[in-house]
Amino acid sequence: MSTATLLVELLTEELPPKALARLGAAFADGIVKGLVDCRLLSAGARHDGYASPRRLAVTIADVADRAADRMVAEKIMPVSVALDAGGRPTPALLKKLDAKGIALDALSSFEKRLDGKSETFYCNMTVRGAALDAVLAGIVAEAIKKLPIPKVMRWGDSDHQFVRPVHGLVMLHGGRVVPGEVLGLSAGNRTRGHRFMGAGEVIIAEAADYAKTLYEAGSVIASFAARRALITERLKQAAARVGEGVHPVEDAALLDEVTALVEHPTVYVAEFEPEYLAVPQECLILTMKQNQKYFPLFDANGKLLNRFLIVSNMQLADPSNIVSGNQRVVRPRLSDARFFFEQDRKHGLESRVGKLDAVVYHNKLGSTGDRVRRLTRLAAAIAGRLGADRQLAEQAARLCKADLVTDMVGEFPELQGTMGRYYALHEGAPQAVADAIEQHYRPRFAGDMLPQGNTAAAVALADKLDALVGFFGIGQTPTGDKDPFGLRRAALGVLRILMEAPLPLDLADLIDEATAGFSAGVLQNGFAAALIEFMFERLRNQLREAGHSAAAVDAVLALRPTRIDLVPAKLAAVHEFVALPAASALAAANKRIVNILRKAEERGEAPQGEPDVALLQEAAERALFQQVNEISPLIRSMVAGEDYTGALRQLATLRDTVDSFFDSVMVMADEPLTRANRLRLLTQLAGLMNCVADISRLAVEK
């Protein structure tokens, strides 16, 4: 048995650029796993994956040409089935031995073991290790079968399928070709270099030299990560040559896509006519990135320049033809953007609002025009609750969807909101209105900025609440990983705005306000409870991801606090409370109280009213009654003043009194009046203990 570096490469036609990195990683991982499963490779062995526009490859160090033989104990059958009453082999055993190629005289070496309740024959056998030559093609074929390819194709007259036609297969162990066939191709040691700059055919003499050979003879940088790093560095260098402080757009998705389009990246600087800068820069940036895969350049202040960077697949001493060709190509795109912008500005946003009645939002929820009318009413109501200008919120909500029927947004849907802001400012709308039109979509994703100011926040909340109430109200709720209407994102947006702004608004009241905007009979009865639960589940996950303990989050959210802005302060108070010496005992006591009261309710003994001091018999219960009544006003005052930490610290002073009560008082006394009075005392205590959070949920914390 000997080891060497193994190379496997599939040479293809141009692979889907947005999926290339994922395909390369999956291809390498699949082959490594197959080798480990066949014991030809140690788990955790070093390997390098490669992915370029026309190839998927992997090199793996220390792959054995044959796995070591190993001893295995193979189960044959129960002894009672294998031998008859006289101890002779049964026909069933003889048949099994023949099928496995085991001689009958080997029966004496069989081992008897208990398998469950029966005694069973086991045969200790030597299993010959797998040979690389015998299994590699199958490993590669299995890795290909498991690639994340949404759609496959056939090519020529072949029945083989892959995401793109495959034209070459390299399987090399050290310097030796491993024989085998995959996708109808026989393995060899020949591949192809860069389409224009490299040798047409490249011979790989040693698997370990794959990347070096391909670069030197074929002008191909096979590593996706290496090409990406090189492009990043050359973009920075080219930008620096343009001017001090100049930098390219930062876009990881664009960088990945461009990396997947080139095998030998070179960066060139190009330019367009300065007059196009009169168009909003977001339009120019998007058309350059989306349509042409260019990297726009910005000055030190973040202003777009009339220069951009091209990542080319060709390195030429004189790149003037490449530069001029790309400048020619981008010009019509920029001209289109300018035309759309100029045409849109001829017709105001107000004139477009009426056109939204012809745009279907949802067949059960009406048109986008219907939705805008709901948003206008709801945004004004929210602004009023915030003490903001209702008229500004109404104006922003009425116009916030008008840019959906503009030419620019029709061409570039990603610019909705952005173009509305530009058009509103052009028409003389107040700055707060224009900003709200743009920002009402925020936050669009995790970590995105929140809307700034009460007007923008009111419209953003209205937009998200209307969607949540509407779709939950007609039963279109997210299921599993399906969320076609983006309701999880909308819920997180509402929660983030309320909590991080923060805004002193009640979530339940907001849902009721949004519900009132729909016509009678549109929404189903009882949906609000499901919506509230859905949002609290999102909030629970969000808080846990932020680093809060599960017990603390559960304790706070158990009381269903609909003032979401107060949740962070309550969590902070709970975390401080947990660190107090009295916390563990009080949490355990509260859990005991909850259980006692629940069982009493199940028996129909739910306590009503306040405890009667005349019925307090034991010193411990009188002491508890007295202390609860002494500190109750202080704690409730602190809670009203949002001093949750102070309230829980006061609660901690009850520890000794509560411990004494449970040590010396029998709550479930035989005498009915005494028992009922003690249950009323515990109800009063539970209400005080849970005024900030359900501290019984903290019983497991130390």
C-alpha positions in Angstrom: 0.0 0.0 0.0 1.4 3.4 -1.0 0.0 7.0 -0.7 0.2 9.9 -3.0 -1.8 13.1 -3.9 -5.0 12.4 -5.8 -6.3 14.8 -8.5 -9.8 14.6 -9.9 -10.9 17.2 -12.5 -14.1 17.6 -14.6 -13.5 19.8 -17.6 -16.8 21.4 -18.7 -18.4 24.2 -20.7 -19.0 27.5 -18.7 -20.6 26.7 -15.4 -23.4 28.8 -13.8 -21.4 31.7 -12.2 -23.7 32.3 -9.3 -23.5 28.6 -8.3 -19.8 28.0 -9.0 -18.3 28.4 -5.6 -21.0 26.2 -4.1 -20.5 23.5 -6.7 -16.8 23.5 -6.3 -17.0 23.0 -2.5 -19.6 20.3 -2.8 -17.7 18.4 -5.5 -14.5 18.4 -3.3 -16.4 17.4 -0.2 -18.2 14.6 -1.9 -15.0 13.0 -3.2 -13.2 13.4 0.1 -16.2 11.8 1.9 -16.2 8.8 -0.5 -12.5 8.2 0.0 -12.9 8.3 3.8 -15.8 5.9 3.6 -13.7 3.5 1.6 -10.8 3.9 4.1 -8.5 5.2 1.5 -8.1 8.5 3.3 -7.9 9.6 6.9 -10.7 11.8 8.2 -9.5 15.4 8.3 -6.8 15.0 5.6 -5.8 18.1 3.8 -7.4 18.8 0.4 -7.7 21.8 -1.9 -10.9 22.4 -4.0 -10.8 24.3 -7.3 -13.6 25.9 -9.3 -13.1 28.0 -12.4 -15.6 28.8 -15.2 -14.8 25.5 -17.0 -13.7 23.1 -14.3 -14.4 21.5 -11.0 -11.4 19.9 -9.3 -9.9 18.7 -6.1 -6.4 17.6 -5.0 -6.2 15.4 -1.9 -2.9 14.6 -0.1 -2.0 11.1 1.2 -4.6 9.0 -0.6 -3.8 5.3 -0.4 -3.9 3.1 -3.5 -5.4 0.3 -1.5 -7.1 0.3 1.9 -5.8 -2.0 4.6 -7.4 -5.3 5.2 -9.5 -5.5 8.3 -11.2 -8.1 10.5 -14.9 -8.0 10.9 -17.3 -10.1 12.9 -20.2 -10.9 10.6 -23.6 -12.0 12.0 -24.6 -15.4 10.4 -27.9 -16.5 12.1 -29.3 -17.6 15.5 -27.8 -20.9 16.7 -31.3 -22.4 17.0 -31.8 -21.8 13.3 -28.3 -22.8 12.2 -28.3 -26.2 14.0 -30.9 -28.9 14.3 -31.7 -30.9 17.5 -28.8 -33.2 16.9 -26.4 -30.3 16.5 -26.0 -30.7 12.7 -26.0 -27.8 10.2 -29.5 -27.0 8.9 -30.2 -26.4 5.2 -30.7 -22.7 6.0 -27.1 -22.5 7.4 -25.7 -24.4 4.5 -27.4 -22.0 2.0 -26.1 -19.0 3.9 -22.5 -20.3 4.0 -22.6 -21.1 0.3 -23.8 -17.6 -0.5 -21.0 -16.0 1.5 -18.3 -18.5 0.2 -17.6 -19.9 3.7 -16.5 -23.5 3.9 -18.5 -25.8 6.2 -15.4 -26.8 8.2 -15.1 -23.1 9.3 -18.2 -23.7 11.5 -15.9 -24.7 14.4 -14.3 -21.2 14.4 -17.7 -19.5 14.6 -18.2 -17.3 17.7 -21.4 -17.6 19.7 -22.7 -14.3 21.1 -25.9 -13.2 22.8 -27.9 -11.1 20.4 -30.9 -9.9 22.4 -32.3 -13.0 24.0 -31.0 -15.5 21.5 -27.5 -17.0 21.0 -26.2 -16.2 17.6 -23.3 -17.4 15.4 -20.8 -14.7 14.3 -18.0 -15.4 11.8 -14.7 -13.5 12.1 -13.7 -12.6 8.6 -10.9 -10.7 6.9 -12.3 -8.1 4.6 -9.9 -7.1 1.8 -9.4 -3.3 1.6 -10.8 -1.4 -1.3 -8.5 -0.6 -4.3 -8.5 3.0 -5.4 -8.6 1.9 -9.1 -11.8 -0.1 -8.4 -13.8 2.5 -6.5 -12.7 6.0 -7.6 -14.9 6.3 -10.6 -17.9 5.3 -8.5 -16.9 7.9 -5.8 -16.7 10.6 -8.4 -20.0 9.6 -10.0 -21.7 9.7 -6.6 -20.2 13.1 -5.7 -21.6 14.4 -9.0 -25.0 13.0 -8.3 -25.2 14.8 -5.0 -24.1 18.2 -6.3 -26.7 21.1 -5.6 -27.8 21.3 -9.2 -31.4 22.5 -9.7 -31.5 21.7 -13.4 -29.4 19.2 -15.5 -29.0 18.9 -19.3 -27.9 16.3 -21.8 -25.5 17.0 -24.7 -24.8 15.4 -28.0 -26.4 11.9 -28.4 -25.4 11.0 -24.9 -27.8 10.0 -22.0 -25.4 11.4 -19.4 -26.6 14.5 -17.5 -24.9 17.4 -15.8 -25.4 21.1 -15.3 -23.2 21.8 -18.4 -21.6 19.5 -21.1 -18.5 17.7 -19.8 -15.6 17.3 -22.1 -12.7 15.9 -20.0 -11.9 13.8 -16.9 -8.6 13.7 -15.1 -8.0 11.1 -12.3 -4.4 11.1 -11.3 -2.8 9.4 -8.3 0.7 10.9 -8.0 1.8 10.6 -11.6 -0.3 7.6 -12.5 -3.7 7.7 -14.3 -6.4 6.0 -12.3 -8.5 4.1 -14.8 -12.2 4.6 -14.8 -15.2 6.1 -16.7 -17.5 8.9 -15.5 -20.3 10.6 -17.5 -19.1 8.5 -20.5 -15.5 9.9 -20.4 -12.4 7.8 -19.7 -9.9 9.2 -17.2 -6.6 10.7 -18.4 -4.0 13.3 -17.4 -4.9 15.9 -20.0 -6.9 19.1 -19.6 -7.2 22.4 -21.3 -6.0 25.8 -20.4 -7.3 29.3 -20.9 -9.4 29.6 -24.1 -7.2 32.3 -25.6 -4.0 32.7 -23.4 -3.0 29.2 -22.6 -1.9 26.0 -24.3 -4.8 24.2 -25.9 -3.9 21.0 -24.2 -2.2 20.8 -20.8 -0.6 17.6 -19.5 -0.7 17.2 -15.7 2.4 15.1 -14.9 1.9 15.1 -11.1 -1.3 15.5 -9.2 0.4 17.6 -6.5 1.5 20.1 -9.2 -2.0 20.6 -10.7 -2.5 24.3 -9.8 1.0 25.2 -10.7 1.0 23.4 -14.0 -2.4 24.8 -15.0 -1.2 28.3 -14.3 2.2 28.1 -16.0 1.1 26.1 -19.1 -2.6 27.0 -19.3 -2.7 30.6 -17.8 -5.6 29.4 -15.5 -5.8 30.3 -11.8 -7.8 27.2 -10.8 -8.5 28.2 -7.2 -11.7 30.2 -6.7 -10.4 31.8 -3.5 -7.1 32.8 -5.1 -8.8 34.4 -8.0 -11.2 36.3 -5.7 -8.3 37.6 -3.6 -6.4 38.6 -6.7 -9.4 40.5 -8.1 -10.0 42.3 -4.8 -6.3 43.4 -4.7 -6.3 44.5 -8.3 -9.5 46.5 -7.9 -8.0 48.4 -5.1 -4.8 49.0 -7.1 -6.7 50.2 -10.1 -8.9 52.5 -8.0 -5.8 54.0 -6.3 -4.3 54.8 -9.8 -7.5 56.8 -10.6 -7.0 59.1 -7.6 -6.4 59.4 -3.9 -9.3 58.1 -1.8 -11.0 56.6 -4.8 -12.5 53.1 -4.1 -14.7 50.6 -5.9 -18.1 49.6 -4.9 -18.2 46.9 -2.1 -20.4 44.1 -3.2 -19.5 40.5 -2.2 -22.1 38.9 -4.5 -20.8 40.8 -7.5 -17.2 39.9 -6.6 -18.2 36.2 -6.3 -20.0 36.3 -9.7 -17.1 38.0 -11.5 -14.7 35.5 -9.9 -16.8 32.8 -11.4 -16.6 34.3 -14.9 -12.8 34.6 -15.4 -9.9 32.2 -15.3 -7.1 34.8 -15.5 -8.5 38.1 -14.1 -7.1 41.4 -15.1 -8.6 44.8 -14.1 -8.9 47.8 -16.5 -10.2 51.3 -15.9 -12.9 52.7 -18.2 -15.1 55.7 -18.2 -18.4 57.2 -19.4 -19.6 60.7 -20.3 -19.9 63.0 -17.2 -23.3 64.1 -18.2 -24.8 60.8 -17.2 -24.0 61.7 -13.6 -27.1 63.9 -13.6 -29.0 60.7 -13.2 -29.3 59.4 -9.6 -26.2 57.5 -8.9 -28.2 54.5 -7.6 -29.6 54.0 -11.1 -26.1 54.1 -12.7 -24.6 51.8 -10.1 -27.3 49.2 -10.5 -27.1 49.1 -14.3 -23.3 48.8 -14.3 -23.3 46.1 -11.7 -26.4 44.2 -12.8 -26.2 44.3 -16.5 -22.4 44.5 -17.1 -20.7 43.2 -14.0 -18.7 46.4 -13.7 -17.4 47.9 -10.4 -18.4 51.6 -10.2 -15.8 53.9 -8.6 -16.5 56.5 -5.9 -14.5 59.4 -4.6 -13.4 59.8 -0.9 -16.8 61.3 -0.1 -18.8 58.4 -1.6 -19.8 60.3 -4.7 -20.0 58.3 -7.9 -17.3 59.0 -10.5 -17.7 58.7 -14.3 -15.1 55.9 -14.1 -15.6 52.2 -13.5 -13.5 49.0 -13.4 -13.7 46.0 -15.7 -12.6 42.6 -14.6 -11.5 41.0 -17.9 -10.5 37.4 -18.7 -7.7 38.7 -20.9 -4.3 40.2 -20.0 -3.1 42.3 -22.9 -0.2 44.7 -23.3 -2.6 47.1 -25.1 -6.1 46.7 -23.6 -7.5 49.7 -25.5 -9.9 47.5 -27.6 -11.3 45.8 -24.4 -11.7 49.2 -22.7 -13.3 51.0 -25.6 -15.6 48.0 -26.3 -16.9 48.0 -22.8 -17.4 51.7 -22.8 -19.4 51.3 -26.0 -21.5 48.6 -24.4 -22.3 50.5 -21.2 -23.4 53.7 -23.0 -26.8 52.5 -24.2 -27.5 51.2 -20.7 -26.8 54.5 -19.1 -28.8 56.2 -21.9 -31.8 54.0 -21.0 -31.4 55.0 -17.4 -31.3 58.7 -18.2 -34.3 58.3 -20.5 -36.4 56.5 -17.8 -35.4 59.2 -15.3 -36.3 62.1 -17.5 -39.6 60.5 -18.6 -40.6 59.7 -15.0 -40.0 63.2 -13.9 -42.5 64.6 -16.4 -45.4 63.0 -14.5 -45.6 63.5 -10.7 -46.0 60.8 -8.1 -49.4 62.2 -7.2 -50.6 61.5 -10.7 -49.5 57.9 -10.5 -51.3 57.1 -7.2 -54.5 56.5 -9.1 -52.8 53.9 -11.4 -52.2 51.7 -8.4 -55.9 50.7 -8.4 -55.1 48.7 -11.5 -52.2 46.8 -9.8 -53.4 43.7 -8.0 -51.8 43.3 -4.5 -53.7 40.0 -3.7 -57.0 38.8 -5.0 -58.4 38.6 -1.5 -56.8 41.8 -0.2 -57.6 44.1 -3.2 -55.3 46.3 -5.3 -52.2 48.2 -4.4 -54.4 51.3 -4.4 -56.6 49.7 -1.7 -53.5 48.9 0.3 -52.2 52.5 0.0 -55.4 53.8 1.4 -55.0 51.5 4.3 -51.4 52.5 4.8 -52.4 56.2 4.7 -54.9 55.8 7.5 -52.6 53.5 9.6 -49.5 55.6 9.2 -51.4 58.7 10.3 -52.7 56.8 13.4 -49.2 55.6 14.3 -47.7 59.1 13.8 -50.4 60.5 16.1 -49.5 58.0 18.8 -45.9 59.1 18.5 -46.8 62.8 18.6 -45.5 63.2 15.1 -47.1 65.2 12.2 -50.0 63.1 11.0 -50.2 65.0 7.7 -46.6 64.3 6.8 -47.2 60.6 7.5 -50.3 60.6 5.4 -48.6 62.2 2.5 -45.6 59.8 2.7 -47.9 56.8 2.9 -50.0 57.9 0.0 -47.0 58.3 -2.2 -44.8 55.4 -0.9 -45.9 52.9 -3.6 -46.3 55.4 -6.5 -42.9 54.7 -7.9 -43.9 51.1 -8.6 -45.6 52.3 -11.8 -42.6 54.4 -13.0 -40.5 53.3 -15.9 -37.3 53.2 -13.8 -38.7 50.9 -11.2 -40.3 48.8 -13.9 -36.8 48.3 -15.3 -35.0 48.0 -11.9 -37.4 46.8 -9.2 -34.6 47.0 -6.7 -34.9 50.8 -6.9 -38.4 51.0 -5.5 -38.5 53.6 -2.7 -35.1 55.0 -3.8 -36.7 56.5 -7.0 -39.8 57.6 -5.1 -37.5 59.7 -2.9 -35.9 61.4 -5.8 -39.2 62.1 -7.6 -40.8 63.4 -4.4 -37.9 65.9 -3.8 -38.1 66.9 -7.5 -41.7 67.8 -6.9 -41.0 69.8 -3.8 -42.2 67.4 -1.2 -40.9 67.9 2.4 -37.6 66.2 3.2 -39.3 64.0 5.8 -41.9 62.8 3.3 -39.2 61.9 0.7 -37.1 60.1 3.3 -40.1 58.2 4.5 -40.9 57.0 1.0 -37.4 55.6 0.6 -37.0 54.2 4.1 -40.4 52.6 4.6 -39.0 49.3 3.2 -36.4 49.2 6.0 -35.1 47.0 7.5 -34.9 44.9 4.4 -32.6 42.3 5.9 -30.8 41.3 9.1 -28.5 44.2 10.1 -30.1 46.7 7.8 -30.6 50.3 8.9 -33.9 51.3 10.5 -36.1 54.1 9.2 -34.9 57.4 10.7 -37.5 59.7 12.4 -41.0 59.2 13.5 -42.6 59.9 10.0 -40.5 57.2 8.3 -41.0 54.8 11.2 -44.8 55.3 11.1 -44.9 54.5 7.4 -42.5 51.5 7.7 -44.6 50.1 10.6 -47.8 50.6 8.6 -46.4 48.8 5.6 -45.3 45.8 7.5 -48.3 45.6 9.9 -50.7 45.8 7.0 -49.0 42.9 5.3 -48.9 40.8 8.5 -52.5 41.4 9.4 -53.7 41.0 5.8 -52.0 37.7 5.1 -52.6 36.2 8.5 -56.2 37.4 8.3 -56.8 35.4 5.1 -54.9 32.3 6.4 -51.8 32.8 4.2 -49.2 32.1 7.0 -45.6 30.9 6.6 -45.2 27.2 6.6 -41.8 25.4 7.1 -39.3 27.2 4.9 -41.9 28.7 2.7 -42.7 32.4 3.2 -43.8 33.8 -0.2 -45.0 37.1 1.2 -41.9 37.8 3.4 -43.9 37.8 6.6 -41.0 36.6 8.8 -38.9 39.6 7.5 -41.9 41.9 8.1 -42.3 40.7 11.7 -38.7 41.1 12.5 -38.8 44.6 10.9 -41.7 45.6 13.2 -40.0 44.2 16.3 -36.7 45.8 15.5 -38.3 49.2 14.9 -40.2 49.1 18.1 -37.4 47.7 20.2 -34.3 49.5 18.7 -35.7 52.9 17.9 -37.2 52.6 20.5 -40.9 53.5 20.1 -43.4 53.5 23.0 -46.1 51.7 21.1 -48.2 48.6 22.1 -47.9 45.8 19.6 -51.4 44.5 20.3 -52.9 48.0 19.8 -51.0 48.3 16.5 -52.4 45.0 15.3 -55.9 46.1 16.2 -55.4 49.5 14.5 -54.2 47.7 11.3 -57.1 45.3 11.4 -59.6 48.2 11.5 -58.4 49.3 8.1 -59.7 46.2 6.3 -63.3 45.9 5.1 -65.7 43.8 7.0 -65.6 40.1 6.2 -62.1 40.2 4.6 -60.2 38.9 7.6 -61.0 35.6 9.4 -62.0 35.7 13.1 -59.3 34.9 15.7 -56.2 35.4 13.5 -54.7 38.1 15.8 -53.8 35.5 18.5 -51.9 33.4 15.9 -50.1 36.6 14.7 -49.1 37.7 18.2 -47.7 34.2 18.8 -45.8 34.2 15.5 -44.2 37.6 16.4 -43.2 36.5 19.9 -41.6 33.4 18.4 -39.6 35.7 16.1 -38.7 37.9 19.0 -37.6 34.9 21.1 -35.3 33.7 18.4 -33.9 37.2 17.8 -33.1 37.7 21.5 -31.4 34.4 21.8 -29.3 35.1 18.7 -28.3 38.4 20.4 -26.8 36.4 23.2 -29.5 36.4 25.9 -29.9 33.2 27.9 -32.9 31.0 26.9 -34.2 31.1 30.5 -34.1 34.9 30.7 -35.8 35.3 27.4 -38.5 32.8 28.3 -39.0 34.5 31.7 -39.6 37.9 30.1 -41.7 36.7 27.1 -43.9 34.4 29.2 -45.9 37.5 30.3 -46.4 38.5 26.7 -45.2 42.1 27.0 -46.7 43.9 24.1 -44.6 47.0 24.8 -41.7 45.6 22.8 -39.5 48.7 23.5 -39.4 47.7 27.2 -38.2 44.2 26.6 -34.4 45.0 26.6 -34.7 46.8 30.0 -36.6 43.8 31.4 -34.0 41.4 30.1 -31.2 43.4 31.6 -33.0 43.4 35.0 -33.5 39.7 34.8 -29.9 39.1 34.1 -28.9 41.2 37.1 -31.5 39.4 39.3 -30.1 36.0 38.4 -26.8 37.1 39.8 -28.3 37.9 43.3 -27.9 35.3 46.1 -31.7 35.2 46.6 -32.6 34.6 42.9 -32.4 30.8 42.9 -34.5 30.3 46.0 -37.1 32.8 44.9 -37.3 31.3 41.4 -37.8 27.8 42.9 -40.4 29.2 45.3 -42.3 30.9 42.5 -42.3 27.7 40.5 -43.8 26.0 43.5 -46.4 28.7 43.8 -47.4 28.4 40.2 -47.8 24.6 40.5 -49.9 25.0 43.7 -52.2 27.6 42.1 -52.6 25.6 38.9 -53.6 22.5 40.8 -56.1 24.5 42.9 -57.6 25.9 39.7 -57.9 22.4 38.3 -59.9 21.4 41.4 -62.2 24.4 41.1 -60.6 26.2 44.0 -59.2 29.2 42.1 -58.8 31.9 44.8 -60.8 35.1 44.5 -60.2 38.5 46.2 -57.6 39.6 48.7 -56.4 37.6 51.7 -58.2 38.2 55.0 -55.8 39.2 57.8 -58.2 37.7 60.4 -57.7 34.3 58.9 -53.9 34.4 59.1 -53.0 31.9 61.8 -49.3 31.2 61.6 -46.6 33.7 62.4 -44.8 33.0 59.1 -47.9 33.7 57.0 -48.6 36.9 58.9 -45.0 38.0 58.3 -45.3 37.2 54.6 -48.6 39.1 54.4 -47.1 42.1 56.1 -44.0 42.3 54.0 -45.8 41.8 50.7 -48.1 44.7 51.5 -45.2 46.8 52.6 -43.1 46.5 49.5 -45.9 46.0 47.0 -46.5 49.8 46.4 -42.8 50.4 46.0 -42.3 47.6 43.5 -45.3 48.6 41.5 -44.1 52.2 41.5 -40.7 51.1 40.2 -42.3 49.0 37.5 -44.5 51.9 36.4 -41.3 54.0 36.3 -39.6 51.3 34.2 -37.0 50.7 37.0 -37.2 46.9 36.5 -33.8 46.3 38.1 -34.8 48.1 41.2 -38.1 46.2 41.4 -36.4 42.8 41.2 -33.9 43.9 43.8 -36.8 44.8 46.1 -38.3 41.4 45.3 -35.1 39.7 46.5 -35.8 41.0 50.0 -38.7 38.5 50.3 -36.4 35.5 50.2 -36.2 34.7 53.9 -39.9 35.4 54.5 -40.9 33.2 51.6 -38.6 30.4 52.8 -40.0 30.6 56.3 -43.5 30.5 55.0 -43.0 27.3 53.0 -41.0 25.7 55.9 -43.7 26.2 58.5 -47.1 26.7 56.8 -49.2 24.0 55.2 -50.9 25.8 52.3 -53.4 23.1 51.5 -54.9 23.0 55.1 -57.9 20.8 55.8 -60.0 23.8 56.9 -61.5 25.3 53.7 -61.4 28.9 54.8 -57.8 28.7 55.9 -56.8 26.9 52.7 -58.6 29.5 50.5 -57.0 32.4 52.4 -53.5 31.0 52.0 -54.2 30.5 48.3 -55.2 34.1 48.0 -52.0 35.1 49.8 -50.0 33.1 47.3 -51.9 34.6 44.4 -51.0 38.1 45.7 -47.3 37.0 46.1 -47.2 35.5 42.6 -48.6 38.7 41.1 -45.8 40.7 42.8 -43.0 38.2 41.9 -44.1 38.2 38.2 -44.5 41.9 37.7 -41.4 42.1 35.5 -41.0 38.5 34.3 -42.1 35.0 35.2 -39.2 34.2 37.5 -40.3 30.6 37.8 -38.7 30.2 34.4 -35.4 31.0 36.1 -35.5 28.0 38.5 -32.9 26.1 36.5 -30.4 29.0 36.6 -27.7 29.4 39.2 
